[in-house]
Amino acid sequence: MSAERARLLDAALAAALDAGRAILEVYASGDAGTTRKPDGSPVTEADKRAEAIIERALLTAAPEVPLIAEESVAQGRVTDISGKRFWLVDPLDGTREYLARNGEFCVSIGLIEDGRPVLGVLHGPVLGLTYAGFLPDSAWRIAPDGARTPIRVRAAPKEGLTVMVSRSHRDQAKIRGYLGPLRVAAMRVMGSALKLGLVAAGEADIYPRLGPTCEWDVAGGEAILLAAGGSLARLDGKPLAYGKPRFLNPEFVARGQA
């Protein structure tokens, strides 16, 4: 199993890096080519190019594993995922950050088995942040030259927690209410699923997501976090389920050893 997951991780990582290069080409042009999806949210030319690259690469590497990708779903194209394994892909997580040109967006790829994420890649092409991992306990930060540095969540520092907060979807009062009596040393604001990579790498301690997400926003990051020794659960303590009819997630909290 580990050998198969290692092979699929290599394929997903290569796909994410190729997609990142395509995203940067569009980003550098200054013309996002933005249109609107049926739900009114923005989609750019970079989203479309990245998704095509990832879909082609993953279906070549594992033609038997179906793939669910954000932009395909938005267009009403949903693959049968009644089997036990499928990919979840967000070709450009953080489109609002992309349009704001702050660099805080990423490619997110996750592999689901039996309703849970087991492998993931997050690649932030502008910030140079890339995380990858697979269960049970293999997680890395990937350098631009491909070197892999193992990562692990950290124990909660005595001086207090570093809390990750979403840049585009934040309700400070709600977050403060959730954190309650916990000792907080710093609130760090960032867009996209890269927040989950920072918790996995021991650079932050907790990420309460008290707002809507879709499964493809979270799958890759959760797999990396779990592989690094962290946890992610709904507010009632139950794990997130994947493969739900509309792919919508309830609120959740990601943790290191906090």
C-alpha positions in Angstrom: 0.0 0.0 0.0 2.7 2.5 0.9 4.5 1.8 -2.4 1.3 2.5 -4.3 0.6 5.7 -2.4 4.2 6.8 -2.9 3.8 6.3 -6.7 0.5 8.2 -6.7 2.0 11.0 -4.6 4.8 11.4 -7.1 2.2 11.7 -9.9 0.1 14.2 -7.9 3.1 16.3 -7.0 4.3 16.5 -10.6 0.8 17.4 -11.7 0.6 20.2 -9.1 3.9 21.6 -10.1 3.0 21.6 -13.8 -0.3 23.2 -13.0 1.5 25.8 -10.9 3.7 26.8 -13.8 0.6 27.2 -16.0 -1.0 29.4 -13.3 2.1 31.6 -13.1 2.1 32.1 -16.9 -1.5 33.5 -16.7 -0.7 35.4 -13.5 2.3 37.1 -15.1 0.3 38.2 -18.1 -1.9 40.3 -15.9 -5.0 39.1 -17.8 -6.9 36.7 -15.5 -9.6 36.1 -18.1 -12.2 36.0 -15.3 -15.7 34.8 -15.9 -18.5 33.8 -13.5 -19.7 30.3 -12.6 -23.4 29.6 -12.2 -23.2 30.3 -8.5 -21.7 33.7 -9.2 -18.2 32.9 -8.0 -15.2 33.8 -10.2 -13.3 31.4 -12.4 -10.1 32.4 -14.2 -8.2 31.1 -17.2 -5.6 29.9 -14.8 -8.2 27.7 -13.0 -9.2 26.1 -16.3 -5.6 25.5 -17.6 -4.5 24.0 -14.2 -7.5 21.7 -14.0 -6.9 20.3 -17.5 -3.2 19.6 -16.7 -4.0 17.9 -13.5 -6.9 15.8 -14.9 -4.7 14.6 -17.8 -1.8 13.7 -15.5 -3.8 11.9 -12.8 -5.9 9.9 -15.3 -2.8 8.8 -17.1 -1.1 7.8 -13.8 -4.2 6.0 -12.4 -6.9 5.6 -15.1 -9.0 3.4 -12.8 -9.3 6.2 -10.2 -12.1 8.7 -11.0 -11.5 12.4 -10.5 -13.7 15.2 -9.1 -12.5 18.7 -9.9 -14.0 22.0 -8.9 -14.5 23.6 -12.3 -15.9 20.4 -13.8 -18.5 20.2 -11.0 -19.4 23.8 -11.5 -20.2 23.0 -15.1 -22.4 20.1 -14.1 -19.8 17.3 -15.0 -19.6 14.9 -12.0 -17.9 11.6 -12.3 -19.3 8.4 -10.7 -17.5 8.0 -7.4 -19.4 5.0 -6.1 -16.1 3.1 -5.8 -13.8 3.3 -2.8 -11.1 5.6 -4.3 -11.3 9.0 -6.1 -9.3 12.2 -6.5 -10.5 15.6 -5.3 -8.9 18.5 -7.1 -9.0 22.3 -6.6 -6.8 23.6 -9.4 -6.6 27.0 -7.9 -7.7 27.2 -4.3 -8.0 30.9 -3.3 -9.2 32.5 -6.5 -10.0 35.7 -4.6 -6.4 35.8 -3.5 -5.3 35.2 -7.1 -7.4 38.1 -8.3 -6.1 40.3 -5.4 -2.6 39.3 -6.5 -1.3 38.6 -3.0 0.1 35.2 -3.9 -1.8 33.3 -1.2 -3.4 30.7 -3.5 -2.5 27.1 -4.2 -3.1 23.9 -6.1 -4.8 21.3 -4.0 -5.0 17.6 -4.8 -6.3 14.9 -2.4 -6.9 11.2 -2.8 -9.9 9.7 -1.0 -10.2 6.1 0.2 -13.3 4.7 1.9 -14.5 8.3 2.5 -11.3 9.7 4.1 -8.3 11.5 2.7 -5.1 9.4 2.5 -2.8 11.4 0.3 -2.4 15.1 -0.5 -0.4 17.8 -2.2 -0.6 21.6 -1.7 1.5 23.8 -4.0 1.6 27.6 -3.7 3.6 28.7 -6.8 4.0 32.3 -5.9 5.0 31.8 -2.2 7.2 28.8 -3.0 5.3 26.7 -0.5 4.8 23.0 -1.3 3.6 20.3 1.1 2.9 16.7 0.3 2.2 13.5 2.3 0.4 10.2 2.6 -0.9 8.2 5.5 0.0 6.8 7.9 3.0 9.1 8.7 4.8 10.4 5.6 4.7 14.2 5.2 7.2 16.7 3.7 7.8 20.3 2.7 9.1 20.2 -0.9 11.8 22.7 -1.8 12.0 24.3 -5.3 14.8 21.9 -6.2 12.6 18.9 -5.2 14.4 18.2 -1.9 12.0 16.8 0.7 12.2 17.8 4.4 10.0 15.8 6.8 7.4 17.8 8.7 5.6 17.2 11.9 3.0 19.1 13.9 4.3 20.7 17.1 3.1 20.7 20.7 1.3 23.8 21.8 3.9 26.4 22.8 3.7 27.6 26.4 3.5 31.2 25.3 0.3 30.4 23.4 -1.2 29.2 20.2 -0.6 30.6 16.7 -4.1 30.6 15.1 -4.5 30.5 11.3 -7.3 32.7 10.1 -8.8 32.8 6.6 -8.2 36.1 4.7 -11.3 36.1 2.6 -13.7 34.3 5.0 -13.2 35.5 8.5 -15.5 36.4 11.4 -13.2 37.6 14.2 -15.9 37.6 16.8 -17.0 34.1 15.9 -13.4 32.8 16.0 -12.7 34.5 19.3 -15.8 32.9 20.7 -14.7 29.5 19.6 -11.2 29.9 21.0 -12.6 31.0 24.3 -10.2 30.6 27.2 -7.3 29.2 25.1 -4.1 31.2 25.3 -3.4 32.8 21.9 0.0 34.2 21.1 -0.7 35.2 17.5 -3.3 35.3 14.8 -1.9 34.7 11.3 -4.0 35.6 8.3 -3.6 33.7 5.0 -5.7 32.6 2.1 -6.3 29.1 0.7 -5.5 25.7 2.0 -1.9 26.6 2.6 -3.0 27.2 6.2 -3.3 23.5 6.7 0.2 23.1 5.4 1.5 25.5 8.0 -0.2 23.6 10.8 1.2 20.4 9.5 4.7 21.8 9.4 4.6 23.0 13.0 4.5 26.7 12.1 1.0 27.2 13.5 -1.2 25.3 16.0 -4.9 25.6 15.1 -7.1 26.6 12.2 -10.8 27.0 13.0 -12.8 27.1 9.8 -16.1 28.6 10.9 -17.5 29.0 7.5 -18.3 27.1 4.3 -15.9 25.0 2.3 -16.1 22.3 -0.3 -14.4 18.9 -0.1 -11.8 19.8 -2.7 -10.8 22.8 -0.6 -9.8 20.6 2.3 -9.0 17.0 1.1 -5.3 17.5 0.2 -4.5 19.6 3.2 -6.2 17.2 5.6 -4.3 14.3 4.3 -1.0 16.1 4.8 -2.0 17.2 8.3 -3.0 13.7 9.3 0.2 12.3 7.9 2.2 14.9 10.0 0.4 13.8 13.2 -2.3 16.4 13.3 -6.1 16.2 13.3 -9.1 17.8 11.6 -12.7 17.3 12.8 -16.1 18.8 12.7 -17.1 21.0 15.7 -18.8 18.0 17.2 -15.5 16.0 17.1 -16.5 13.7 14.3 -14.3 13.4 11.2 -15.2 15.0 7.9 -16.8 12.6 5.4 -15.9 12.8 1.7 -18.1 12.0 -1.3 -21.2 13.8 0.0 -23.9 14.6 -2.6 -23.1 18.3 -2.9 -19.5 18.1 -1.7 -20.2 20.7 1.0 -18.4 20.6 4.3 -19.6 21.7 7.8 -17.5 23.9 9.9 -14.3 22.2 11.2 -11.1 22.8 13.2 -7.7 21.6 12.2 -5.1 21.1 15.0 -1.5 20.2 15.5 -0.9 18.9 19.0 -3.0 21.7 20.5 
